[in-house]
């Protein structure tokens, strides 16, 4: 691990009624300690998990529109509202890595195509050898994971399951495992996927309460709902459609 702690700089906050401090988990945050090579952020939409992940990316020097330190492109709503209010503690500090924003991945792929137009020597090395737009959505994600990830670095992923089928989510777990075995990578992943959350020995932080809490895999709503639905599908659907 490289990133050991994220601290909210409460002394810099002057307005608690403006986003992102209107988000309960963010407002109630103090410090967050990382002691696992793989950490998951879970919570409902709007719970603050992506906001904190984006702030970490900002402090890492990654492009908050998605990418690494050398990717210069922009998309709407990519400003890190929390970025100036957190401090990262490292041991040791790393400058290599990547920030994946699933929602803006199309723009990142277009950015790479523009780089290729401007620089004839650019051959999509690190992205499967061809434009990400010339691959399916799922293939482009896996190409990124297989070719761009590696070496000493920290990888921040916001809902990587968005383009991955269940089978490809399992393939992604294998990629994480292979990289983790080298002991020179750290992953922090915001996700809704019960498949990804099952990664062994990962740490899971829930953003659903007024503070960020560590929970087990079996305590996640993602696990409980999925397990209940698969075990009692007909009963779940009957209850869901009872008033129709």
Buried (B, 14 or more C-beta within 10 A) or exposed (E): BBBBBBBBEEEEEEEEEEEBBEBBBBBBBEEBEBEBBBBBBBBEEEBBBBBBBBBBBBBBEBBBBBBBBEBEBEBEEBEBBBBEBBEBEEEEEBEBBBBBBBBBBBBBBBBBBEBBEEEEEBEBEBBBEEBBEEBEBBBBBBBBBBBBBBEBBBBBBBBBBBBBEEEBBEBBBEBBEEBBEEEBBBBBBBBBBBBBBBBEEBBBBBBBEEEBBEBEBEBBBBBEEBEEEEEEEEEBEEEEEEEE
